[in-house]
Amino acid sequence: MADFLRPEARATLWRWREVIAGLALLAFGLWWVATGLSVLRWLAVPVIVAGAAIVWTGLQRLRFRRGGGGAGVVQIVERRIAYWGPLTGGMIDLDDLARLSLDPGGRPLHWVLTPHSGAVLQIPVDAEGADALFDAFAALPGLQTERMLDLMADPPDLPVTLWQADRRRLH
């Protein structure tokens, strides 16, 4: 199959992979409702709901992706975010994160991860492997994912705090 598709087409399909899988599952569920036995038709509802959820999540991830190829590499292992860049780098545990911001000052946009202790970590949104940050950020309690995606699409003029740790958890 590698020779069947042009690299650009393969890359586009890969970017849309969750949406395509969700649509396939959704279509299967709808087909099941339309053609299934009346007794088993209700079993298609969870399949339809799962397909719709996968499409929704896939669209959010698609909006988050910047294609990689930027400066540095991001790696996430067991809730620890590591960034190795040409000029800076470091690691931060997600549990030690005090604030997540989006900074339009650098080119490209940068995530600014401020820990409770230690040095601030700045990560370009297009760093290699930065797509994995979506799931890490989504795990932050109370993060408004839609707001984050909107700010990525239409960057602000000044840095914006997207999430801040609950002060009650700090004590």
C-alpha positions in Angstrom: 0.0 0.0 0.0 3.0 2.3 0.5 3.5 2.5 -3.2 -0.2 2.8 -4.0 -0.6 6.3 -2.4 1.4 9.4 -2.9 3.2 10.5 0.3 1.0 13.6 0.5 -2.2 11.6 0.3 -0.9 9.2 2.9 0.0 12.1 5.2 -3.5 13.6 4.8 -5.2 10.3 5.5 -3.1 9.8 8.6 -4.0 13.3 9.9 -7.7 12.5 9.5 -7.4 8.9 10.8 -9.6 9.3 13.9 -12.3 11.1 12.0 -12.3 8.5 9.3 -12.5 5.6 11.8 -15.3 7.4 13.7 -17.3 7.9 10.5 -16.8 4.3 9.5 -18.1 3.2 12.9 -21.0 5.6 12.8 -21.9 4.4 9.3 -21.8 0.8 10.4 -24.1 1.6 13.4 -26.5 3.4 11.1 -26.4 0.6 8.6 -27.1 -1.9 11.5 -30.2 0.1 12.5 -31.5 0.3 9.0 -30.9 -3.4 8.2 -30.7 -5.2 11.5 -33.3 -7.5 13.1 -35.7 -5.5 15.3 -34.6 -7.4 18.4 -30.9 -6.5 17.9 -31.4 -3.0 16.5 -31.0 -1.4 20.0 -27.5 -2.8 20.2 -26.5 -0.4 17.4 -27.1 2.6 19.6 -23.8 2.3 21.6 -21.9 1.8 18.2 -23.5 5.0 16.9 -22.6 6.9 20.1 -19.1 5.6 20.1 -18.7 6.6 16.4 -19.9 10.1 17.0 -17.6 10.5 20.0 -14.6 9.3 18.0 -15.5 11.8 15.2 -15.8 14.6 17.8 -12.5 13.8 19.4 -10.8 13.3 16.1 -11.9 16.7 14.9 -10.5 18.3 18.1 -7.2 16.5 17.6 -7.1 17.6 14.0 -7.5 21.2 15.0 -4.7 20.7 17.6 -2.2 19.2 15.2 0.4 21.5 13.6 2.2 18.9 11.5 5.4 18.6 13.4 8.7 19.4 11.8 9.3 22.4 14.1 12.2 23.0 16.4 12.7 20.2 19.0 11.1 17.0 20.1 8.4 16.3 22.6 8.0 13.0 24.4 5.5 12.1 27.1 6.1 9.1 29.3 4.0 8.3 32.4 2.6 11.9 32.8 6.1 13.4 32.4 6.4 15.8 29.5 9.9 16.2 28.1 11.0 18.7 25.4 14.4 18.7 23.8 15.0 21.7 21.6 18.0 23.2 19.8 18.4 26.0 22.5 16.3 24.9 25.5 14.6 21.9 26.9 13.6 20.2 30.1 11.0 18.0 31.8 7.9 18.6 33.8 5.6 16.2 35.5 1.9 16.9 34.7 1.1 16.5 38.4 3.6 19.4 39.2 2.0 21.7 36.6 0.8 25.0 38.1 -0.2 26.8 34.9 -0.5 26.2 31.2 -0.3 29.2 28.9 -0.2 29.9 25.1 2.4 32.5 24.2 2.1 34.2 20.7 5.4 36.1 21.3 7.6 33.4 19.8 7.4 32.2 16.2 5.6 29.8 16.1 3.2 29.9 19.1 4.6 28.3 22.2 3.1 26.3 25.1 4.4 27.7 28.4 4.3 25.1 31.1 4.9 26.6 34.6 5.5 24.1 37.4 5.0 24.6 41.1 8.7 24.3 41.4 11.5 24.4 38.9 12.1 26.1 35.6 9.4 27.1 33.1 9.2 24.9 30.0 8.4 26.5 26.6 7.4 24.2 23.8 6.7 25.3 20.2 3.3 24.1 19.0 4.8 22.5 15.9 7.6 20.6 17.7 8.0 17.0 16.6 5.7 14.9 18.7 3.7 17.9 20.1 0.5 16.3 18.9 0.7 14.0 22.0 0.3 17.1 24.2 -3.4 17.2 23.4 -4.1 14.1 25.5 -1.8 15.4 28.3 -3.6 18.7 28.4 -7.0 17.1 28.1 -6.2 15.3 31.4 -6.0 18.7 33.2 -9.2 19.1 35.3 -11.3 22.0 34.1 -9.3 22.8 30.9 -11.6 24.3 28.3 -10.5 22.4 25.2 -12.6 24.4 22.7 -11.2 27.7 24.1 -7.6 26.3 23.7 -8.3 25.2 20.1 -9.9 28.6 19.2 -6.9 30.4 20.6 -4.6 28.2 18.5 -6.6 29.0 15.4 -6.8 32.7 16.1 -3.7 33.6 18.3 -4.1 36.4 20.8 -1.7 39.4 20.9 -0.5 38.6 24.5 0.1 35.4 26.4 -3.1 33.7 27.6 -3.4 31.4 30.6 -5.5 28.4 29.5 -5.4 26.4 32.8 -4.3 27.0 36.3 -4.0 24.5 39.2 -6.7 24.6 41.8 -5.2 26.5 44.7 -6.9 24.2 47.2 -4.9 21.3 45.8 -1.6 23.2 46.5 -1.9 23.1 50.3 
